[in-house]
């Protein structure tokens, strides 16, 4: 999702993007956040842009709650410990989801650095200083020429896996699991679990199988659901979905059934588990969860996910609202078919979809807001909504 405008309610992808609680939170009170912050100090990894020029830094930090067994006990602000900082070239494609896997390790999603095409050169809106409410078009930088997602020397365009209880990382703030796939690859970051992502904004583990699913936001043509493979190259920016991606210089990049003859396409790229057309079915995929609850038997072992909005307009009618989708879970062979979940009454979600939640019973919640932008309404106040997926009401008998 990208939009550069002037005004106090500009669209923005930065902020508090992820929260994860330590598997032993009840005992140690530790939790972790992924936040977008002003550039401050040296980044943890090689920076694709010169010092002082980052749009922001994405920061993973650890916090402590003094008495986790007491609902009234809150985070101690002085407990913050920074695990990693990553310099970000543009304001968007931050990724930012975090989750502890069934192995007890922390997985972190990071987008390709922003802009368009994951390539340098195109004009792209950048907030203007000192008025960040307005944007000015400048050439994209910070993507190592033809893309970060395909390069293993940066965390951009990757899903990372770390041990928050360890200390053998280069900065000593976390551990590198020895079974990570690129630990012994020369020049590669040992934190990388999988790569080739554009913006894996939301991901989750199936609580029964441990399978990892990510909604990877597309550019101009294809939205995709990725069945994430250890060490797998999930294609971007060589491919968008199952199609081949063409960078196309300073013009708009595009997806095509034919590969770009100027680029070498590896034979082992991981195609998506499912995909849909950005032009007709939505705008930005929002990853969800495999349903393991008991209220909705038809959804059992189905992957429930959705899309931000059919059109990239802030919700004002049924064609602007978010959508809920469902597909079969499990390791893919061919592309899995996608079905839409209709919401009653009215058939529409009536908000912009921003994420999903899952409780201990396996029930799923849709998260979003009624405005589509991360600001409260000056009249009605907060616009955020949490909706629980439940069975439709029984029809009223007719006398």
C-alpha positions as a LaTeX table, in Angstrom:
\begin{tabular}{lrrr}
\hline
Residue & $x$ (\AA) & $y$ (\AA) & $z$ (\AA) \\
\hline
Unk1 & 0.00 & 0.00 & 0.00 \\
Unk2 & 1.48 & 3.35 & $-0.98$ \\
Unk3 & 0.05 & 6.85 & $-1.02$ \\
Unk4 & 1.87 & 10.17 & $-0.80$ \\
Unk5 & $-0.33$ & 13.16 & $-0.01$ \\
Unk6 & $-0.24$ & 16.44 & 1.89 \\
Unk7 & $-2.29$ & 16.99 & 5.00 \\
Unk8 & $-2.55$ & 15.87 & 8.62 \\
Unk9 & $-4.22$ & 12.55 & 7.70 \\
Unk10 & $-1.65$ & 11.25 & 5.22 \\
Unk11 & $-1.41$ & 7.50 & 4.80 \\
Unk12 & 1.58 & 6.08 & 6.64 \\
Unk13 & 2.93 & 2.54 & 7.06 \\
Unk14 & 5.29 & 3.36 & 9.94 \\
Unk15 & 4.49 & 2.90 & 13.61 \\
Unk16 & 4.10 & 0.13 & 16.17 \\
Unk17 & 3.94 & $-2.80$ & 13.77 \\
Unk18 & 4.45 & $-5.92$ & 15.84 \\
Unk19 & 4.24 & $-7.30$ & 19.39 \\
Unk20 & 5.21 & $-10.78$ & 20.60 \\
Unk21 & 5.17 & $-12.26$ & 24.10 \\
Unk22 & 7.97 & $-14.54$ & 25.22 \\
Unk23 & 6.87 & $-18.21$ & 25.44 \\
Unk24 & 7.69 & $-18.00$ & 29.16 \\
Unk25 & 6.09 & $-14.59$ & 29.64 \\
Unk26 & 4.13 & $-15.81$ & 32.68 \\
Unk27 & 7.47 & $-16.46$ & 34.41 \\
Unk28 & 9.84 & $-13.79$ & 33.00 \\
Unk29 & 7.47 & $-10.96$ & 31.95 \\
Unk30 & 9.33 & $-10.35$ & 28.67 \\
Unk31 & 7.74 & $-9.06$ & 25.47 \\
Unk32 & 9.06 & $-7.72$ & 22.17 \\
Unk33 & 8.07 & $-4.86$ & 19.87 \\
Unk34 & 8.81 & $-3.83$ & 16.29 \\
Unk35 & 8.59 & $-0.05$ & 15.88 \\
Unk36 & 9.49 & 2.60 & 13.30 \\
Unk37 & 11.65 & 5.29 & 14.90 \\
Unk38 & 13.78 & 8.28 & 13.83 \\
Unk39 & 17.29 & 7.30 & 12.80 \\
Unk40 & 19.43 & 7.27 & 15.93 \\
Unk41 & 22.82 & 5.66 & 16.19 \\
Unk42 & 24.41 & 2.97 & 14.08 \\
Unk43 & 22.25 & 0.22 & 12.54 \\
Unk44 & 22.83 & $-3.41$ & 13.44 \\
Unk45 & 23.37 & $-4.51$ & 9.84 \\
Unk46 & 24.98 & $-3.15$ & 6.69 \\
Unk47 & 23.01 & $-0.09$ & 5.60 \\
Unk48 & 22.06 & 0.36 & 1.95 \\
Unk49 & 21.98 & 4.16 & 2.44 \\
Unk50 & 24.53 & 6.65 & 3.84 \\
Unk51 & 24.43 & 7.53 & 7.56 \\
Unk52 & 21.90 & 10.22 & 8.40 \\
Unk53 & 19.75 & 9.66 & 5.29 \\
Unk54 & 17.39 & 6.91 & 6.47 \\
Unk55 & 13.69 & 7.65 & 6.33 \\
Unk56 & 13.55 & 5.86 & 9.71 \\
Unk57 & 14.92 & 2.88 & 11.57 \\
Unk58 & 12.86 & $-0.21$ & 12.29 \\
Unk59 & 13.74 & $-1.34$ & 15.80 \\
Unk60 & 13.18 & $-4.66$ & 17.56 \\
Unk61 & 13.27 & $-4.21$ & 21.34 \\
Unk62 & 12.72 & $-6.27$ & 24.47 \\
Unk63 & 10.65 & $-5.00$ & 27.41 \\
Unk64 & 9.82 & $-6.37$ & 30.86 \\
Unk65 & 6.65 & $-6.39$ & 32.93 \\
Unk66 & 7.62 & $-6.52$ & 36.64 \\
Unk67 & 4.74 & $-8.74$ & 37.74 \\
Unk68 & 3.33 & $-10.60$ & 34.72 \\
Unk69 & 0.82 & $-12.47$ & 36.89 \\
Unk70 & $-0.87$ & $-9.22$ & 37.88 \\
Unk71 & $-3.16$ & $-7.73$ & 35.18 \\
Unk72 & $-2.48$ & $-4.26$ & 36.62 \\
Unk73 & 1.28 & $-4.60$ & 36.11 \\
Unk74 & 2.53 & $-2.84$ & 32.98 \\
Unk75 & 5.78 & $-2.53$ & 31.05 \\
Unk76 & 8.65 & $-0.87$ & 32.89 \\
Unk77 & 9.84 & 1.84 & 30.41 \\
Unk78 & 13.38 & 1.64 & 31.78 \\
Unk79 & 13.59 & $-2.07$ & 30.88 \\
Unk80 & 13.87 & $-1.48$ & 27.13 \\
Unk81 & 16.70 & $-3.39$ & 25.50 \\
Unk82 & 17.32 & $-2.91$ & 21.77 \\
Unk83 & 17.98 & $-6.16$ & 19.91 \\
Unk84 & 18.40 & $-4.72$ & 16.41 \\
Unk85 & 18.04 & $-1.54$ & 14.35 \\
Unk86 & 17.60 & $-1.52$ & 10.58 \\
Unk87 & 17.99 & 1.60 & 8.40 \\
Unk88 & 14.99 & 1.99 & 6.08 \\
Unk89 & 15.24 & 3.83 & 2.75 \\
Unk90 & 11.52 & 4.72 & 2.32 \\
Unk91 & 8.50 & 5.01 & 4.61 \\
Unk92 & 6.75 & 1.86 & 3.38 \\
Unk93 & 7.13 & $-1.95$ & 3.09 \\
Unk94 & 8.15 & $-2.22$ & 6.73 \\
Unk95 & 6.84 & $-5.72$ & 7.34 \\
Unk96 & 6.96 & $-5.70$ & 11.11 \\
Unk97 & 5.15 & $-8.81$ & 12.23 \\
Unk98 & 6.72 & $-10.99$ & 14.92 \\
Unk99 & 5.79 & $-14.38$ & 16.37 \\
Unk100 & 7.43 & $-17.09$ & 18.39 \\
Unk101 & 7.40 & $-20.36$ & 16.49 \\
Unk102 & 6.69 & $-23.79$ & 17.94 \\
Unk103 & 10.48 & $-24.07$ & 18.35 \\
Unk104 & 10.53 & $-21.14$ & 20.79 \\
Unk105 & 12.50 & $-18.91$ & 18.41 \\
Unk106 & 11.38 & $-15.39$ & 17.41 \\
Unk107 & 10.51 & $-14.90$ & 13.73 \\
Unk108 & 10.52 & $-11.33$ & 12.34 \\
Unk109 & 9.22 & $-10.16$ & 8.95 \\
Unk110 & 10.89 & $-7.31$ & 7.06 \\
Unk111 & 9.88 & $-5.78$ & 3.74 \\
Unk112 & 12.21 & $-4.80$ & 0.92 \\
Unk113 & 12.85 & $-1.23$ & 2.11 \\
Unk114 & 9.98 & 0.55 & 0.37 \\
Unk115 & 9.48 & 2.55 & $-2.78$ \\
Unk116 & 8.55 & 0.54 & $-5.86$ \\
Unk117 & 10.08 & $-2.41$ & $-7.75$ \\
Unk118 & 12.67 & $-3.00$ & $-4.98$ \\
Unk119 & 15.01 & $-1.12$ & $-7.31$ \\
Unk120 & 16.71 & 2.26 & $-7.45$ \\
Unk121 & 15.81 & 5.06 & $-9.82$ \\
Unk122 & 12.03 & 5.55 & $-9.98$ \\
Unk123 & 10.54 & 8.71 & $-8.48$ \\
Unk124 & 8.78 & 8.05 & $-5.19$ \\
Unk125 & 7.13 & 10.23 & $-2.55$ \\
Unk126 & 9.26 & 10.99 & 0.50 \\
Unk127 & 8.07 & 13.07 & 3.48 \\
Unk128 & 9.36 & 16.63 & 3.22 \\
Unk129 & 11.26 & 18.11 & 6.16 \\
Unk130 & 10.28 & 20.13 & 8.18 \\
Unk131 & 6.67 & 19.42 & 7.12 \\
Unk132 & 6.28 & 15.61 & 7.25 \\
Unk133 & 2.60 & 15.96 & 6.36 \\
Unk134 & 3.65 & 16.68 & 2.77 \\
Unk135 & 5.70 & 14.60 & 0.38 \\
Unk136 & 8.15 & 15.37 & $-2.39$ \\
Unk137 & 9.06 & 12.99 & $-5.23$ \\
Unk138 & 12.71 & 11.93 & $-5.24$ \\
Unk139 & 14.53 & 9.03 & $-6.97$ \\
Unk140 & 14.43 & 5.78 & $-5.03$ \\
Unk141 & 17.73 & 4.79 & $-3.39$ \\
Unk142 & 18.77 & 2.09 & $-0.95$ \\
Unk143 & 17.93 & $-1.06$ & $-2.94$ \\
Unk144 & 21.43 & $-2.03$ & $-4.06$ \\
Unk145 & 20.53 & $-1.25$ & $-7.67$ \\
Unk146 & 18.20 & $-4.09$ & $-8.58$ \\
Unk147 & 16.83 & $-5.25$ & $-5.25$ \\
Unk148 & 17.35 & $-6.04$ & $-1.57$ \\
Unk149 & 15.01 & $-9.01$ & $-1.34$ \\
Unk150 & 17.29 & $-11.20$ & $-3.48$ \\
Unk151 & 20.48 & $-10.27$ & $-1.63$ \\
Unk152 & 21.52 & $-12.12$ & 1.52 \\
Unk153 & 23.73 & $-9.32$ & 2.93 \\
Unk154 & 20.76 & $-7.33$ & 4.32 \\
Unk155 & 17.65 & $-8.20$ & 6.37 \\
Unk156 & 15.35 & $-6.32$ & 3.97 \\
Unk157 & 12.87 & $-8.55$ & 2.12 \\
Unk158 & 13.38 & $-11.42$ & 4.57 \\
Unk159 & 11.87 & $-13.38$ & 7.42 \\
Unk160 & 14.45 & $-13.60$ & 10.22 \\
Unk161 & 14.74 & $-16.16$ & 13.03 \\
Unk162 & 16.59 & $-15.39$ & 16.26 \\
Unk163 & 16.98 & $-16.74$ & 19.78 \\
Unk164 & 16.02 & $-13.95$ & 22.20 \\
Unk165 & 17.66 & $-15.86$ & 25.08 \\
Unk166 & 21.01 & $-16.19$ & 23.31 \\
Unk167 & 23.91 & $-13.79$ & 22.80 \\
Unk168 & 26.05 & $-15.08$ & 19.92 \\
Unk169 & 24.87 & $-12.49$ & 17.37 \\
Unk170 & 27.38 & $-9.96$ & 16.03 \\
Unk171 & 26.11 & $-7.31$ & 18.47 \\
Unk172 & 25.69 & $-9.75$ & 21.37 \\
Unk173 & 22.03 & $-8.84$ & 21.96 \\
Unk174 & 20.43 & $-12.11$ & 20.82 \\
Unk175 & 21.32 & $-15.58$ & 19.62 \\
Unk176 & 21.74 & $-17.10$ & 16.15 \\
Unk177 & 20.16 & $-20.57$ & 16.06 \\
Unk178 & 22.76 & $-22.95$ & 14.66 \\
Unk179 & 20.18 & $-24.63$ & 12.41 \\
Unk180 & 19.33 & $-21.40$ & 10.56 \\
Unk181 & 19.80 & $-22.10$ & 6.83 \\
Unk182 & 22.48 & $-19.49$ & 6.04 \\
Unk183 & 24.69 & $-19.77$ & 9.12 \\
Unk184 & 27.52 & $-21.20$ & 7.02 \\
Unk185 & 26.88 & $-19.20$ & 3.83 \\
Unk186 & 29.69 & $-16.73$ & 3.19 \\
Unk187 & 28.46 & $-13.13$ & 3.08 \\
Unk188 & 24.93 & $-14.00$ & 4.20 \\
Unk189 & 23.24 & $-12.80$ & 7.37 \\
Unk190 & 22.89 & $-15.83$ & 9.64 \\
Unk191 & 19.59 & $-14.44$ & 10.98 \\
Unk192 & 17.79 & $-15.13$ & 7.65 \\
Unk193 & 15.19 & $-17.91$ & 7.65 \\
Unk194 & 13.68 & $-17.24$ & 4.18 \\
Unk195 & 14.00 & $-14.49$ & 1.56 \\
Unk196 & 12.57 & $-12.99$ & $-1.62$ \\
Unk197 & 9.65 & $-11.08$ & $-0.03$ \\
Unk198 & 8.24 & $-7.68$ & $-0.96$ \\
Unk199 & 6.26 & $-6.86$ & 2.18 \\
Unk200 & 5.37 & $-9.85$ & 4.39 \\
Unk201 & 3.19 & $-7.60$ & 6.53 \\
Unk202 & 1.44 & $-10.39$ & 8.49 \\
Unk203 & 2.41 & $-14.04$ & 9.05 \\
Unk204 & 1.43 & $-16.85$ & 11.41 \\
Unk205 & 2.09 & $-20.44$ & 12.41 \\
Unk206 & $-0.53$ & $-23.16$ & 12.22 \\
Unk207 & $-0.89$ & $-24.07$ & 15.90 \\
Unk208 & $-1.31$ & $-27.78$ & 15.01 \\
Unk209 & 1.18 & $-28.42$ & 12.20 \\
Unk210 & 3.67 & $-25.61$ & 12.80 \\
Unk211 & 3.45 & $-24.55$ & 9.13 \\
Unk212 & 4.35 & $-20.92$ & 8.48 \\
Unk213 & 2.11 & $-18.75$ & 6.25 \\
Unk214 & 2.75 & $-15.15$ & 5.16 \\
Unk215 & 0.66 & $-12.65$ & 3.26 \\
Unk216 & 3.20 & $-10.98$ & 0.94 \\
Unk217 & 1.84 & $-7.68$ & $-0.40$ \\
Unk218 & 2.21 & $-7.36$ & $-4.18$ \\
Unk219 & 2.94 & $-4.33$ & $-6.31$ \\
Unk220 & 0.77 & $-3.67$ & $-9.36$ \\
Unk221 & $-0.57$ & $-7.07$ & $-10.38$ \\
Unk222 & $-0.52$ & $-9.97$ & $-7.89$ \\
Unk223 & $-1.22$ & $-10.44$ & $-4.17$ \\
Unk224 & 0.09 & $-13.70$ & $-2.74$ \\
Unk225 & $-0.01$ & $-16.08$ & 0.20 \\
Unk226 & 3.36 & $-17.73$ & 0.83 \\
Unk227 & 3.85 & $-21.14$ & 2.42 \\
Unk228 & 7.21 & $-20.20$ & 3.91 \\
Unk229 & 10.02 & $-22.69$ & 3.35 \\
Unk230 & 13.21 & $-22.82$ & 5.41 \\
Unk231 & 15.96 & $-21.25$ & 3.30 \\
Unk232 & 13.49 & $-20.71$ & 0.45 \\
Unk233 & 13.74 & $-17.94$ & $-2.14$ \\
Unk234 & 10.15 & $-16.73$ & $-2.49$ \\
Unk235 & 10.78 & $-14.85$ & $-5.69$ \\
Unk236 & 10.50 & $-11.08$ & $-5.32$ \\
Unk237 & 11.62 & $-9.07$ & $-7.29$ \\
Unk238 & 12.35 & $-11.70$ & $-9.93$ \\
Unk239 & 8.70 & $-12.72$ & $-9.74$ \\
Unk240 & 5.44 & $-11.21$ & $-8.54$ \\
Unk241 & 3.31 & $-14.16$ & $-7.52$ \\
Unk242 & 3.75 & $-16.92$ & $-10.10$ \\
Unk243 & 4.47 & $-14.38$ & $-12.88$ \\
Unk244 & 7.83 & $-12.90$ & $-13.84$ \\
Unk245 & 8.53 & $-9.35$ & $-12.72$ \\
Unk246 & 10.04 & $-6.70$ & $-15.02$ \\
Unk247 & 11.68 & $-3.70$ & $-13.32$ \\
Unk248 & 11.13 & $-1.53$ & $-16.44$ \\
Unk249 & 13.53 & 1.33 & $-15.66$ \\
Unk250 & 11.86 & 4.53 & $-14.46$ \\
Unk251 & 8.44 & 3.39 & $-15.75$ \\
Unk252 & 6.05 & 1.22 & $-13.74$ \\
Unk253 & 7.26 & $-2.32$ & $-13.16$ \\
Unk254 & 4.96 & $-5.10$ & $-14.30$ \\
Unk255 & 4.34 & $-8.83$ & $-14.07$ \\
Unk256 & 4.33 & $-11.03$ & $-17.17$ \\
Unk257 & 4.12 & $-14.73$ & $-18.10$ \\
Unk258 & 7.43 & $-14.20$ & $-19.91$ \\
Unk259 & 10.69 & $-13.68$ & $-17.99$ \\
Unk260 & 12.82 & $-10.57$ & $-18.36$ \\
Unk261 & 15.58 & $-11.68$ & $-20.77$ \\
Unk262 & 18.06 & $-9.41$ & $-19.01$ \\
Unk263 & 17.71 & $-11.25$ & $-15.67$ \\
Unk264 & 18.76 & $-14.72$ & $-14.57$ \\
Unk265 & 15.89 & $-16.63$ & $-12.97$ \\
Unk266 & 16.92 & $-19.37$ & $-10.51$ \\
Unk267 & 15.22 & $-22.72$ & $-10.99$ \\
Unk268 & 14.39 & $-23.19$ & $-7.30$ \\
Unk269 & 12.15 & $-20.17$ & $-6.65$ \\
Unk270 & 9.23 & $-20.94$ & $-4.32$ \\
Unk271 & 5.92 & $-20.04$ & $-5.95$ \\
Unk272 & 3.05 & $-18.84$ & $-3.77$ \\
Unk273 & 0.50 & $-21.16$ & $-2.21$ \\
Unk274 & $-2.27$ & $-18.91$ & $-3.56$ \\
Unk275 & $-2.61$ & $-15.62$ & $-5.37$ \\
Unk276 & $-5.19$ & $-13.19$ & $-6.71$ \\
Unk277 & $-5.38$ & $-10.27$ & $-9.12$ \\
Unk278 & $-4.72$ & $-6.87$ & $-7.58$ \\
Unk279 & $-6.74$ & $-5.13$ & $-10.30$ \\
Unk280 & $-10.01$ & $-6.94$ & $-9.61$ \\
Unk281 & $-9.95$ & $-8.69$ & $-6.22$ \\
Unk282 & $-8.24$ & $-6.36$ & $-3.78$ \\
Unk283 & $-5.32$ & $-4.11$ & $-3.10$ \\
Unk284 & $-3.13$ & $-5.45$ & $-0.30$ \\
Unk285 & $-3.18$ & $-8.99$ & 1.11 \\
Unk286 & $-3.47$ & $-9.30$ & 4.90 \\
Unk287 & $-2.15$ & $-12.60$ & 6.24 \\
Unk288 & $-4.30$ & $-14.44$ & 8.78 \\
Unk289 & $-4.42$ & $-17.78$ & 10.62 \\
Unk290 & $-5.27$ & $-21.43$ & 10.10 \\
Unk291 & $-8.59$ & $-21.86$ & 11.89 \\
Unk292 & $-8.43$ & $-24.35$ & 14.77 \\
Unk293 & $-11.49$ & $-23.21$ & 16.71 \\
Unk294 & $-14.82$ & $-24.91$ & 17.34 \\
Unk295 & $-17.45$ & $-22.27$ & 16.49 \\
Unk296 & $-17.12$ & $-22.49$ & 12.70 \\
Unk297 & $-16.83$ & $-26.15$ & 11.69 \\
Unk298 & $-16.74$ & $-25.34$ & 7.95 \\
Unk299 & $-13.51$ & $-23.39$ & 8.48 \\
Unk300 & $-11.69$ & $-26.12$ & 10.41 \\
Unk301 & $-8.09$ & $-26.38$ & 9.16 \\
Unk302 & $-8.70$ & $-23.63$ & 6.59 \\
Unk303 & $-6.39$ & $-20.63$ & 6.24 \\
Unk304 & $-8.40$ & $-17.46$ & 6.86 \\
Unk305 & $-6.93$ & $-14.22$ & 5.50 \\
Unk306 & $-8.10$ & $-11.13$ & 3.66 \\
Unk307 & $-7.43$ & $-7.88$ & 1.82 \\
Unk308 & $-7.17$ & $-4.28$ & 3.01 \\
Unk309 & $-9.84$ & $-2.99$ & 0.59 \\
Unk310 & $-11.11$ & $-3.79$ & $-2.88$ \\
Unk311 & $-10.15$ & $-0.27$ & $-3.99$ \\
Unk312 & $-7.45$ & 1.87 & $-2.43$ \\
Unk313 & $-9.91$ & 4.43 & $-1.16$ \\
Unk314 & $-10.64$ & 5.04 & 2.48 \\
Unk315 & $-13.89$ & 3.18 & 3.23 \\
Unk316 & $-17.01$ & 4.99 & 2.13 \\
Unk317 & $-19.02$ & 2.25 & 0.44 \\
Unk318 & $-19.21$ & $-1.51$ & $-0.13$ \\
Unk319 & $-16.56$ & $-1.45$ & $-2.88$ \\
Unk320 & $-14.04$ & 0.22 & $-0.58$ \\
Unk321 & $-14.23$ & $-2.20$ & 2.35 \\
Unk322 & $-11.83$ & $-4.98$ & 3.26 \\
Unk323 & $-12.55$ & $-8.57$ & 2.27 \\
Unk324 & $-12.23$ & $-11.93$ & 4.05 \\
Unk325 & $-10.87$ & $-14.94$ & 2.18 \\
Unk326 & $-10.37$ & $-18.63$ & 2.92 \\
Unk327 & $-8.32$ & $-21.42$ & 1.35 \\
Unk328 & $-7.24$ & $-24.96$ & 2.21 \\
Unk329 & $-4.29$ & $-25.20$ & 4.57 \\
Unk330 & $-1.35$ & $-27.53$ & 4.02 \\
Unk331 & 1.74 & $-27.69$ & 1.86 \\
Unk332 & 0.82 & $-26.52$ & $-1.65$ \\
Unk333 & 1.32 & $-28.29$ & $-4.94$ \\
Unk334 & $-0.46$ & $-26.18$ & $-7.50$ \\
Unk335 & $-1.99$ & $-22.81$ & $-6.60$ \\
Unk336 & $-4.81$ & $-23.27$ & $-4.09$ \\
Unk337 & $-8.26$ & $-21.84$ & $-4.94$ \\
Unk338 & $-9.51$ & $-18.93$ & $-2.84$ \\
Unk339 & $-13.08$ & $-18.33$ & $-1.68$ \\
Unk340 & $-14.58$ & $-15.20$ & $-0.15$ \\
Unk341 & $-16.23$ & $-15.18$ & 3.27 \\
Unk342 & $-19.38$ & $-13.06$ & 3.32 \\
Unk343 & $-20.15$ & $-11.07$ & 6.45 \\
Unk344 & $-23.71$ & $-10.81$ & 7.72 \\
Unk345 & $-25.66$ & $-8.62$ & 7.78 \\
Unk346 & $-25.01$ & $-6.73$ & 4.56 \\
Unk347 & $-22.33$ & $-9.00$ & 3.08 \\
Unk348 & $-19.48$ & $-6.51$ & 3.62 \\
Unk349 & $-16.84$ & $-6.12$ & 6.33 \\
Unk350 & $-17.59$ & $-2.37$ & 6.71 \\
Unk351 & $-14.01$ & $-1.46$ & 7.61 \\
Unk352 & $-10.50$ & $-1.43$ & 6.20 \\
Unk353 & $-8.84$ & $-4.72$ & 7.14 \\
Unk354 & $-5.48$ & $-4.32$ & 8.87 \\
Unk355 & $-4.80$ & $-7.64$ & 10.58 \\
Unk356 & $-6.04$ & $-10.74$ & 12.35 \\
Unk357 & $-5.86$ & $-12.19$ & 15.82 \\
Unk358 & $-6.27$ & $-15.69$ & 17.21 \\
Unk359 & $-7.15$ & $-16.65$ & 20.78 \\
Unk360 & $-6.14$ & $-19.68$ & 22.83 \\
Unk361 & $-9.25$ & $-21.56$ & 21.67 \\
Unk362 & $-8.29$ & $-21.11$ & 18.00 \\
Unk363 & $-11.02$ & $-18.57$ & 17.25 \\
Unk364 & $-10.15$ & $-15.78$ & 14.81 \\
Unk365 & $-10.65$ & $-12.01$ & 15.01 \\
Unk366 & $-10.56$ & $-9.45$ & 12.18 \\
Unk367 & $-8.80$ & $-6.19$ & 13.04 \\
Unk368 & $-9.29$ & $-2.93$ & 11.19 \\
Unk369 & $-10.71$ & 0.55 & 11.26 \\
Unk370 & $-13.56$ & 2.47 & 9.68 \\
Unk371 & $-11.41$ & 5.19 & 8.12 \\
Unk372 & $-8.51$ & 3.32 & 6.51 \\
Unk373 & $-5.93$ & 5.70 & 7.99 \\
Unk374 & $-4.10$ & 5.50 & 11.35 \\
Unk375 & $-5.65$ & 8.57 & 12.92 \\
Unk376 & $-8.70$ & 9.10 & 15.17 \\
Unk377 & $-11.74$ & 10.80 & 13.72 \\
Unk378 & $-11.99$ & 14.41 & 15.07 \\
Unk379 & $-15.71$ & 13.91 & 15.75 \\
Unk380 & $-16.25$ & 10.23 & 16.61 \\
Unk381 & $-12.81$ & 9.56 & 18.11 \\
Unk382 & $-10.99$ & 6.20 & 17.78 \\
Unk383 & $-11.82$ & 4.32 & 14.58 \\
Unk384 & $-10.29$ & 0.91 & 15.36 \\
Unk385 & $-12.49$ & $-2.17$ & 15.50 \\
Unk386 & $-12.02$ & $-5.81$ & 16.59 \\
Unk387 & $-14.55$ & $-8.28$ & 15.14 \\
Unk388 & $-14.83$ & $-11.93$ & 16.18 \\
Unk389 & $-15.73$ & $-14.45$ & 13.47 \\
Unk390 & $-18.84$ & $-16.29$ & 14.67 \\
Unk391 & $-21.62$ & $-18.32$ & 13.01 \\
Unk392 & $-24.36$ & $-16.36$ & 11.22 \\
Unk393 & $-27.58$ & $-15.74$ & 13.20 \\
Unk394 & $-30.38$ & $-18.25$ & 12.88 \\
Unk395 & $-33.06$ & $-17.08$ & 10.44 \\
Unk396 & $-36.16$ & $-15.64$ & 12.06 \\
Unk397 & $-39.15$ & $-17.99$ & 11.64 \\
Unk398 & $-41.99$ & $-16.68$ & 9.50 \\
Unk399 & $-45.46$ & $-17.04$ & 11.05 \\
\hline
\end{tabular}
